[in-house]
Amino acid sequence: MENKEFIIKESDFILKPSISDSYCFWDLTFYKRVKKRDTGKYEMELGNTMYGIPLSNALTKIAYHRTAKKFNEDNIRLFDYIKALDESYKEILKLCKEKSPEDFDTGE
């Protein structure tokens, strides 16, 4: 049986296993907003990829990325940045919270 690779895709990133048989390391690519020269319109394109990073590091980088997108000002207070970063990380962890084995319906 062929092992198919899966991809985790959100509106702002793509996360996929670095090696198809091992889910210890992941490749993370963020989308970036790019202005097209010919039309002048903005489109989303894939940016640079970070290769072979542990899942915990990928989640942290996603939190940093999302926090940076929230602030448009040139100068912000450190307190505001850390608070927003904490909120972004908690949001991601809330999505990733594991269920206990009792929560799964096994059909038995």
C-alpha positions in Angstrom: 0.0 0.0 0.0 1.3 3.4 -0.9 1.9 5.9 1.9 0.3 9.2 0.8 1.6 12.5 2.1 -0.8 14.8 3.8 -0.6 18.5 3.9 -1.9 20.8 6.7 -3.1 24.0 4.9 -4.5 27.2 6.5 -5.2 30.6 5.0 -1.6 31.8 5.9 0.6 28.7 5.7 1.2 25.2 4.4 2.8 22.6 6.7 3.9 19.2 5.4 6.1 16.4 6.6 9.8 16.7 5.5 10.2 13.0 5.0 7.1 11.0 4.0 7.7 8.1 6.5 8.6 10.3 9.5 6.5 13.0 11.1 9.3 14.3 13.3 10.3 17.1 11.0 8.1 19.4 8.9 8.4 21.9 6.1 6.7 25.2 6.8 5.8 27.8 4.1 3.9 31.0 4.7 1.9 32.8 2.1 2.9 36.4 1.4 1.0 39.2 -0.2 2.6 40.4 -3.5 1.6 43.3 -5.7 1.6 42.2 -9.4 3.5 44.6 -11.7 1.2 44.2 -14.7 -2.1 44.5 -12.9 -1.2 46.4 -9.7 -3.4 44.0 -7.8 -2.3 42.1 -4.7 -2.2 38.3 -4.7 -1.2 35.7 -2.2 1.9 33.6 -3.2 4.0 31.1 -1.4 7.1 32.6 0.3 10.3 30.9 1.4 10.1 27.5 3.0 11.7 26.5 6.3 12.8 22.8 5.9 13.1 20.1 8.5 11.8 21.9 11.6 10.1 20.1 14.6 6.4 20.6 14.9 6.7 22.6 18.1 9.0 25.1 16.4 6.6 25.3 13.4 3.7 26.2 15.7 5.8 28.8 17.4 6.8 30.3 14.1 3.2 30.4 13.0 2.3 32.3 16.2 5.1 34.8 15.5 4.0 35.2 11.9 0.3 35.8 12.9 1.3 38.2 15.6 3.5 40.3 13.2 0.6 40.5 10.8 -1.6 42.1 13.5 0.6 45.2 13.9 0.7 47.8 11.2 2.3 50.5 13.3 6.1 51.3 13.1 6.4 51.4 16.9 4.6 49.2 19.4 5.1 48.5 23.1 6.8 45.3 24.0 3.9 44.5 26.4 1.4 44.7 23.5 3.5 42.5 21.3 4.1 39.8 24.0 0.4 39.9 24.9 -0.6 39.4 21.2 2.0 36.7 20.7 0.7 34.8 23.8 -2.9 35.1 22.4 -1.8 33.8 19.0 0.1 30.8 20.5 -2.8 29.9 22.8 -5.2 30.0 19.8 -3.0 27.6 17.9 -2.6 25.3 21.0 -6.4 25.3 21.5 -6.8 24.0 17.9 -4.1 21.3 18.6 -5.4 20.2 22.0 -5.4 16.4 22.1 -8.4 14.4 23.0 -8.2 11.5 25.4 -8.8 8.0 24.0 -12.2 8.0 25.7 -13.3 10.9 23.5 -13.0 8.9 20.3 -15.9 6.8 19.1 -14.4 3.4 18.1 -17.7 2.0 16.8 -17.6 -0.9 19.3 
